[in-house]
Amino acid sequence: MNGMPVKCDNCKGGFHIDLQQRRLENSVEETYFICPYCQTEYPSFYTDTAVREKQRSISKLRDRFAALKNHAKRDVLQERIEREQAEVKVLMDEMKLKYKPV
């Protein structure tokens, strides 16, 4: 089985997460999973075009980081990665507040 094992808050059934995506308004995508027993939906996170682009950029920075041997350059790059990750978190948190069902 793929995915992370979890227990449903609603029916207490155990299962492995199978992430799914759906497009909401504009370029916003919701990633979520569903309990296979009671069909309870669990929104995981939301992204838009800007967030997905920033995530690709972070991935490229991580690849560069892995190839660097110079510790000073690695430190600078690590700080940049952490800064961009923090920006992504803020954007995703804002979308979660806007789109997550209550």
C-alpha positions in Angstrom: 0.0 0.0 0.0 1.1 3.5 -0.7 0.6 6.6 1.4 0.9 7.3 5.1 -1.2 5.2 7.5 -3.9 7.2 9.4 -7.0 6.7 11.5 -10.2 8.4 10.5 -11.4 11.0 13.2 -15.0 10.1 12.3 -15.3 6.3 12.0 -11.9 5.4 13.5 -11.1 3.2 10.5 -7.4 2.8 9.7 -6.2 3.4 6.1 -3.4 4.7 4.0 -3.6 8.2 2.6 -4.3 8.4 -1.1 -3.9 12.0 -2.0 -6.3 13.4 -4.6 -6.5 16.9 -6.2 -9.2 19.0 -7.5 -9.2 22.4 -9.1 -11.1 25.1 -7.3 -11.5 28.7 -8.6 -8.9 30.3 -10.8 -5.6 28.4 -10.5 -6.2 27.1 -6.9 -5.8 23.3 -6.4 -7.0 21.5 -3.3 -5.1 18.4 -2.3 -7.1 16.1 0.0 -7.8 12.5 1.0 -11.0 10.6 1.7 -11.7 7.9 4.3 -12.5 4.8 2.3 -15.0 3.6 5.0 -17.2 6.6 5.8 -16.2 9.0 2.9 -15.1 11.8 5.3 -12.9 14.2 3.3 -9.7 15.7 4.8 -8.3 18.8 3.0 -4.5 18.7 3.2 -3.3 21.8 1.5 -4.0 24.4 -1.2 -1.8 25.7 -3.9 -2.0 28.2 -6.7 0.2 29.0 -9.7 2.6 31.2 -7.6 3.0 28.6 -4.9 3.6 25.8 -7.3 6.2 27.9 -9.1 7.9 28.8 -5.8 7.9 25.1 -4.9 9.6 24.2 -8.2 12.2 26.9 -7.5 12.8 25.5 -4.0 13.3 22.1 -5.5 15.9 23.4 -7.9 17.7 25.2 -5.0 17.8 22.0 -3.0 19.4 20.2 -6.0 22.0 23.0 -6.1 22.5 22.8 -2.4 23.2 19.0 -2.6 25.9 19.6 -5.2 27.7 22.3 -3.3 30.9 21.5 -1.3 31.7 25.0 -0.1 30.2 25.4 3.4 29.8 29.2 3.2 27.9 28.9 -0.1 25.8 26.1 1.4 24.9 28.2 4.4 23.8 31.1 2.2 21.7 28.8 0.0 20.2 27.1 3.0 19.0 30.5 4.3 17.5 31.3 0.9 15.7 27.9 0.9 14.3 28.5 4.4 13.2 32.0 3.5 11.3 30.8 0.4 9.8 27.9 2.3 8.5 30.4 4.9 7.0 32.5 2.1 5.2 29.4 0.7 3.9 28.5 4.1 2.4 32.0 4.5 0.7 31.8 1.1 -0.6 28.3 1.7 -1.9 29.2 5.2 -3.8 32.2 3.6 -5.4 29.9 1.0 -6.3 27.4 3.7 -8.2 30.0 5.6 -10.0 31.1 2.5 -10.9 27.7 1.0 -11.0 25.1 3.8 -14.6 24.1 4.6 -15.7 24.9 8.1 
